Amino acid sequence: QQHGSVYWKRGAEEILSKTSPEKFLHEQLQGCFSLRDSPVWMDSSTGTQCSELELAVGGPLALAKLTGSRAFERFTGNQIAKLFQTRPDAYNN
């Protein structure tokens, strides 16, 4: 299993609406994604974002009471926060 977060690029909806069964899908989707390589569930690079999230709500226990879980690096919200902080070009696209 490699659950990942995929980031659609602005304008992808138009590209998707024009796909054709006559062509390979991977060729038609070339301009649809903000990131070439999306993070998967085994990613552990968002420790900073996890700490920031837990701090913002009053700690790991407070976050667990709100959401049912403390912050984990693999969770998509932390991946989005990292993208926002480190790749604003991709986030805004």
Chimera marker file (.cmm) of the C-alpha trace (Angstrom):
<marker_set name="trace">
<marker id="1" x="0.000" y="0.000" z="0.000" r="1" g="1" b="0" radius="0.5"/>
<marker id="2" x="1.265" y="3.423" z="-0.889" r="1" g="1" b="0" radius="0.5"/>
<marker id="3" x="-1.476" y="5.860" z="0.017" r="1" g="1" b="0" radius="0.5"/>
<marker id="4" x="-0.421" y="9.216" z="-1.311" r="1" g="1" b="0" radius="0.5"/>
<marker id="5" x="-1.623" y="12.749" z="-1.675" r="1" g="1" b="0" radius="0.5"/>
<marker id="6" x="-1.936" y="13.971" z="-5.245" r="1" g="1" b="0" radius="0.5"/>
<marker id="7" x="-2.012" y="17.678" z="-6.009" r="1" g="1" b="0" radius="0.5"/>
<marker id="8" x="-3.972" y="18.778" z="-9.039" r="1" g="1" b="0" radius="0.5"/>
<marker id="9" x="-2.648" y="21.780" z="-10.901" r="1" g="1" b="0" radius="0.5"/>
<marker id="10" x="-4.792" y="24.773" z="-11.721" r="1" g="1" b="0" radius="0.5"/>
<marker id="11" x="-6.400" y="24.063" z="-15.098" r="1" g="1" b="0" radius="0.5"/>
<marker id="12" x="-6.385" y="20.281" z="-14.659" r="1" g="1" b="0" radius="0.5"/>
<marker id="13" x="-10.168" y="20.154" z="-14.844" r="1" g="1" b="0" radius="0.5"/>
<marker id="14" x="-10.081" y="21.422" z="-18.412" r="1" g="1" b="0" radius="0.5"/>
<marker id="15" x="-7.417" y="18.883" z="-19.393" r="1" g="1" b="0" radius="0.5"/>
<marker id="16" x="-9.441" y="16.088" z="-17.769" r="1" g="1" b="0" radius="0.5"/>
<marker id="17" x="-12.579" y="17.130" z="-19.632" r="1" g="1" b="0" radius="0.5"/>
<marker id="18" x="-10.762" y="16.720" z="-22.945" r="1" g="1" b="0" radius="0.5"/>
<marker id="19" x="-9.242" y="13.273" z="-22.427" r="1" g="1" b="0" radius="0.5"/>
<marker id="20" x="-9.712" y="10.781" z="-25.206" r="1" g="1" b="0" radius="0.5"/>
<marker id="21" x="-9.954" y="6.986" z="-25.060" r="1" g="1" b="0" radius="0.5"/>
<marker id="22" x="-7.908" y="6.999" z="-28.269" r="1" g="1" b="0" radius="0.5"/>
<marker id="23" x="-4.763" y="8.192" z="-26.436" r="1" g="1" b="0" radius="0.5"/>
<marker id="24" x="-2.744" y="6.927" z="-23.482" r="1" g="1" b="0" radius="0.5"/>
<marker id="25" x="-3.966" y="8.514" z="-20.245" r="1" g="1" b="0" radius="0.5"/>
<marker id="26" x="-0.490" y="9.160" z="-18.827" r="1" g="1" b="0" radius="0.5"/>
<marker id="27" x="0.340" y="11.232" z="-21.900" r="1" g="1" b="0" radius="0.5"/>
<marker id="28" x="-2.844" y="13.277" z="-21.590" r="1" g="1" b="0" radius="0.5"/>
<marker id="29" x="-2.299" y="14.055" z="-17.903" r="1" g="1" b="0" radius="0.5"/>
<marker id="30" x="1.207" y="15.520" z="-18.285" r="1" g="1" b="0" radius="0.5"/>
<marker id="31" x="0.165" y="19.040" z="-17.270" r="1" g="1" b="0" radius="0.5"/>
<marker id="32" x="-2.299" y="18.104" z="-14.529" r="1" g="1" b="0" radius="0.5"/>
<marker id="33" x="-0.181" y="17.856" z="-11.383" r="1" g="1" b="0" radius="0.5"/>
<marker id="34" x="1.494" y="20.479" z="-9.192" r="1" g="1" b="0" radius="0.5"/>
<marker id="35" x="4.114" y="17.982" z="-7.997" r="1" g="1" b="0" radius="0.5"/>
<marker id="36" x="5.916" y="15.447" z="-10.122" r="1" g="1" b="0" radius="0.5"/>
<marker id="37" x="6.499" y="13.156" z="-7.114" r="1" g="1" b="0" radius="0.5"/>
<marker id="38" x="3.758" y="13.055" z="-4.489" r="1" g="1" b="0" radius="0.5"/>
<marker id="39" x="4.460" y="11.998" z="-0.894" r="1" g="1" b="0" radius="0.5"/>
<marker id="40" x="3.238" y="8.571" z="0.215" r="1" g="1" b="0" radius="0.5"/>
<marker id="41" x="2.121" y="7.338" z="3.630" r="1" g="1" b="0" radius="0.5"/>
<marker id="42" x="5.651" y="6.242" z="4.615" r="1" g="1" b="0" radius="0.5"/>
<marker id="43" x="6.937" y="9.819" z="4.354" r="1" g="1" b="0" radius="0.5"/>
<marker id="44" x="8.313" y="11.134" z="7.638" r="1" g="1" b="0" radius="0.5"/>
<marker id="45" x="9.497" y="14.576" z="6.552" r="1" g="1" b="0" radius="0.5"/>
<marker id="46" x="6.727" y="16.595" z="8.213" r="1" g="1" b="0" radius="0.5"/>
<marker id="47" x="7.812" y="16.460" z="11.848" r="1" g="1" b="0" radius="0.5"/>
<marker id="48" x="7.985" y="20.266" z="12.002" r="1" g="1" b="0" radius="0.5"/>
<marker id="49" x="4.444" y="20.620" z="10.688" r="1" g="1" b="0" radius="0.5"/>
<marker id="50" x="3.189" y="17.995" z="13.157" r="1" g="1" b="0" radius="0.5"/>
<marker id="51" x="4.751" y="19.896" z="16.049" r="1" g="1" b="0" radius="0.5"/>
<marker id="52" x="3.285" y="23.185" z="14.816" r="1" g="1" b="0" radius="0.5"/>
<marker id="53" x="-0.188" y="21.659" z="14.522" r="1" g="1" b="0" radius="0.5"/>
<marker id="54" x="-0.089" y="20.114" z="17.977" r="1" g="1" b="0" radius="0.5"/>
<marker id="55" x="1.232" y="23.352" z="19.483" r="1" g="1" b="0" radius="0.5"/>
<marker id="56" x="-1.518" y="25.372" z="17.777" r="1" g="1" b="0" radius="0.5"/>
<marker id="57" x="-4.282" y="23.354" z="19.455" r="1" g="1" b="0" radius="0.5"/>
<marker id="58" x="-2.697" y="22.871" z="22.866" r="1" g="1" b="0" radius="0.5"/>
<marker id="59" x="-0.604" y="19.732" z="22.469" r="1" g="1" b="0" radius="0.5"/>
<marker id="60" x="-0.908" y="16.132" z="21.257" r="1" g="1" b="0" radius="0.5"/>
<marker id="61" x="-3.673" y="15.218" z="23.705" r="1" g="1" b="0" radius="0.5"/>
<marker id="62" x="-5.755" y="18.247" z="22.736" r="1" g="1" b="0" radius="0.5"/>
<marker id="63" x="-5.359" y="17.357" z="19.054" r="1" g="1" b="0" radius="0.5"/>
<marker id="64" x="-6.349" y="13.756" z="19.778" r="1" g="1" b="0" radius="0.5"/>
<marker id="65" x="-9.474" y="14.949" z="21.583" r="1" g="1" b="0" radius="0.5"/>
<marker id="66" x="-10.387" y="17.139" z="18.606" r="1" g="1" b="0" radius="0.5"/>
<marker id="67" x="-9.613" y="14.696" z="15.822" r="1" g="1" b="0" radius="0.5"/>
<marker id="68" x="-9.207" y="11.244" z="17.346" r="1" g="1" b="0" radius="0.5"/>
<marker id="69" x="-5.455" y="11.187" z="16.743" r="1" g="1" b="0" radius="0.5"/>
<marker id="70" x="-2.272" y="13.050" z="17.476" r="1" g="1" b="0" radius="0.5"/>
<marker id="71" x="-0.322" y="14.435" z="14.504" r="1" g="1" b="0" radius="0.5"/>
<marker id="72" x="1.506" y="11.857" z="12.405" r="1" g="1" b="0" radius="0.5"/>
<marker id="73" x="3.962" y="12.711" z="9.632" r="1" g="1" b="0" radius="0.5"/>
<marker id="74" x="2.086" y="10.631" z="7.088" r="1" g="1" b="0" radius="0.5"/>
<marker id="75" x="-1.233" y="12.465" z="7.471" r="1" g="1" b="0" radius="0.5"/>
<marker id="76" x="-2.252" y="14.534" z="4.475" r="1" g="1" b="0" radius="0.5"/>
<marker id="77" x="-2.915" y="17.758" z="6.404" r="1" g="1" b="0" radius="0.5"/>
<marker id="78" x="0.709" y="17.902" z="7.486" r="1" g="1" b="0" radius="0.5"/>
<marker id="79" x="1.815" y="17.150" z="3.927" r="1" g="1" b="0" radius="0.5"/>
<marker id="80" x="-0.282" y="20.075" z="2.680" r="1" g="1" b="0" radius="0.5"/>
<marker id="81" x="1.183" y="22.369" z="5.355" r="1" g="1" b="0" radius="0.5"/>
<marker id="82" x="4.704" y="21.384" z="4.308" r="1" g="1" b="0" radius="0.5"/>
<marker id="83" x="3.903" y="22.030" z="0.660" r="1" g="1" b="0" radius="0.5"/>
<marker id="84" x="2.499" y="25.458" z="1.593" r="1" g="1" b="0" radius="0.5"/>
<marker id="85" x="5.625" y="26.321" z="3.592" r="1" g="1" b="0" radius="0.5"/>
<marker id="86" x="8.321" y="24.915" z="1.325" r="1" g="1" b="0" radius="0.5"/>
<marker id="87" x="6.857" y="24.988" z="-2.182" r="1" g="1" b="0" radius="0.5"/>
<marker id="88" x="4.491" y="27.967" z="-2.424" r="1" g="1" b="0" radius="0.5"/>
<marker id="89" x="4.790" y="27.855" z="-6.217" r="1" g="1" b="0" radius="0.5"/>
<marker id="90" x="3.342" y="24.338" z="-6.325" r="1" g="1" b="0" radius="0.5"/>
<marker id="91" x="0.803" y="25.059" z="-3.577" r="1" g="1" b="0" radius="0.5"/>
<marker id="92" x="-0.537" y="28.132" z="-5.381" r="1" g="1" b="0" radius="0.5"/>
<marker id="93" x="-0.688" y="26.366" z="-8.702" r="1" g="1" b="0" radius="0.5"/>
<link id1="1" id2="2" r="1" g="1" b="0" radius="0.2"/>
<link id1="2" id2="3" r="1" g="1" b="0" radius="0.2"/>
<link id1="3" id2="4" r="1" g="1" b="0" radius="0.2"/>
<link id1="4" id2="5" r="1" g="1" b="0" radius="0.2"/>
<link id1="5" id2="6" r="1" g="1" b="0" radius="0.2"/>
<link id1="6" id2="7" r="1" g="1" b="0" radius="0.2"/>
<link id1="7" id2="8" r="1" g="1" b="0" radius="0.2"/>
<link id1="8" id2="9" r="1" g="1" b="0" radius="0.2"/>
<link id1="9" id2="10" r="1" g="1" b="0" radius="0.2"/>
<link id1="10" id2="11" r="1" g="1" b="0" radius="0.2"/>
<link id1="11" id2="12" r="1" g="1" b="0" radius="0.2"/>
<link id1="12" id2="13" r="1" g="1" b="0" radius="0.2"/>
<link id1="13" id2="14" r="1" g="1" b="0" radius="0.2"/>
<link id1="14" id2="15" r="1" g="1" b="0" radius="0.2"/>
<link id1="15" id2="16" r="1" g="1" b="0" radius="0.2"/>
<link id1="16" id2="17" r="1" g="1" b="0" radius="0.2"/>
<link id1="17" id2="18" r="1" g="1" b="0" radius="0.2"/>
<link id1="18" id2="19" r="1" g="1" b="0" radius="0.2"/>
<link id1="19" id2="20" r="1" g="1" b="0" radius="0.2"/>
<link id1="20" id2="21" r="1" g="1" b="0" radius="0.2"/>
<link id1="21" id2="22" r="1" g="1" b="0" radius="0.2"/>
<link id1="22" id2="23" r="1" g="1" b="0" radius="0.2"/>
<link id1="23" id2="24" r="1" g="1" b="0" radius="0.2"/>
<link id1="24" id2="25" r="1" g="1" b="0" radius="0.2"/>
<link id1="25" id2="26" r="1" g="1" b="0" radius="0.2"/>
<link id1="26" id2="27" r="1" g="1" b="0" radius="0.2"/>
<link id1="27" id2="28" r="1" g="1" b="0" radius="0.2"/>
<link id1="28" id2="29" r="1" g="1" b="0" radius="0.2"/>
<link id1="29" id2="30" r="1" g="1" b="0" radius="0.2"/>
<link id1="30" id2="31" r="1" g="1" b="0" radius="0.2"/>
<link id1="31" id2="32" r="1" g="1" b="0" radius="0.2"/>
<link id1="32" id2="33" r="1" g="1" b="0" radius="0.2"/>
<link id1="33" id2="34" r="1" g="1" b="0" radius="0.2"/>
<link id1="34" id2="35" r="1" g="1" b="0" radius="0.2"/>
<link id1="35" id2="36" r="1" g="1" b="0" radius="0.2"/>
<link id1="36" id2="37" r="1" g="1" b="0" radius="0.2"/>
<link id1="37" id2="38" r="1" g="1" b="0" radius="0.2"/>
<link id1="38" id2="39" r="1" g="1" b="0" radius="0.2"/>
<link id1="39" id2="40" r="1" g="1" b="0" radius="0.2"/>
<link id1="40" id2="41" r="1" g="1" b="0" radius="0.2"/>
<link id1="41" id2="42" r="1" g="1" b="0" radius="0.2"/>
<link id1="42" id2="43" r="1" g="1" b="0" radius="0.2"/>
<link id1="43" id2="44" r="1" g="1" b="0" radius="0.2"/>
<link id1="44" id2="45" r="1" g="1" b="0" radius="0.2"/>
<link id1="45" id2="46" r="1" g="1" b="0" radius="0.2"/>
<link id1="46" id2="47" r="1" g="1" b="0" radius="0.2"/>
<link id1="47" id2="48" r="1" g="1" b="0" radius="0.2"/>
<link id1="48" id2="49" r="1" g="1" b="0" radius="0.2"/>
<link id1="49" id2="50" r="1" g="1" b="0" radius="0.2"/>
<link id1="50" id2="51" r="1" g="1" b="0" radius="0.2"/>
<link id1="51" id2="52" r="1" g="1" b="0" radius="0.2"/>
<link id1="52" id2="53" r="1" g="1" b="0" radius="0.2"/>
<link id1="53" id2="54" r="1" g="1" b="0" radius="0.2"/>
<link id1="54" id2="55" r="1" g="1" b="0" radius="0.2"/>
<link id1="55" id2="56" r="1" g="1" b="0" radius="0.2"/>
<link id1="56" id2="57" r="1" g="1" b="0" radius="0.2"/>
<link id1="57" id2="58" r="1" g="1" b="0" radius="0.2"/>
<link id1="58" id2="59" r="1" g="1" b="0" radius="0.2"/>
<link id1="59" id2="60" r="1" g="1" b="0" radius="0.2"/>
<link id1="60" id2="61" r="1" g="1" b="0" radius="0.2"/>
<link id1="61" id2="62" r="1" g="1" b="0" radius="0.2"/>
<link id1="62" id2="63" r="1" g="1" b="0" radius="0.2"/>
<link id1="63" id2="64" r="1" g="1" b="0" radius="0.2"/>
<link id1="64" id2="65" r="1" g="1" b="0" radius="0.2"/>
<link id1="65" id2="66" r="1" g="1" b="0" radius="0.2"/>
<link id1="66" id2="67" r="1" g="1" b="0" radius="0.2"/>
<link id1="67" id2="68" r="1" g="1" b="0" radius="0.2"/>
<link id1="68" id2="69" r="1" g="1" b="0" radius="0.2"/>
<link id1="69" id2="70" r="1" g="1" b="0" radius="0.2"/>
<link id1="70" id2="71" r="1" g="1" b="0" radius="0.2"/>
<link id1="71" id2="72" r="1" g="1" b="0" radius="0.2"/>
<link id1="72" id2="73" r="1" g="1" b="0" radius="0.2"/>
<link id1="73" id2="74" r="1" g="1" b="0" radius="0.2"/>
<link id1="74" id2="75" r="1" g="1" b="0" radius="0.2"/>
<link id1="75" id2="76" r="1" g="1" b="0" radius="0.2"/>
<link id1="76" id2="77" r="1" g="1" b="0" radius="0.2"/>
<link id1="77" id2="78" r="1" g="1" b="0" radius="0.2"/>
<link id1="78" id2="79" r="1" g="1" b="0" radius="0.2"/>
<link id1="79" id2="80" r="1" g="1" b="0" radius="0.2"/>
<link id1="80" id2="81" r="1" g="1" b="0" radius="0.2"/>
<link id1="81" id2="82" r="1" g="1" b="0" radius="0.2"/>
<link id1="82" id2="83" r="1" g="1" b="0" radius="0.2"/>
<link id1="83" id2="84" r="1" g="1" b="0" radius="0.2"/>
<link id1="84" id2="85" r="1" g="1" b="0" radius="0.2"/>
<link id1="85" id2="86" r="1" g="1" b="0" radius="0.2"/>
<link id1="86" id2="87" r="1" g="1" b="0" radius="0.2"/>
<link id1="87" id2="88" r="1" g="1" b="0" radius="0.2"/>
<link id1="88" id2="89" r="1" g="1" b="0" radius="0.2"/>
<link id1="89" id2="90" r="1" g="1" b="0" radius="0.2"/>
<link id1="90" id2="91" r="1" g="1" b="0" radius="0.2"/>
<link id1="91" id2="92" r="1" g="1" b="0" radius="0.2"/>
<link id1="92" id2="93" r="1" g="1" b="0" radius="0.2"/>
</marker_set>
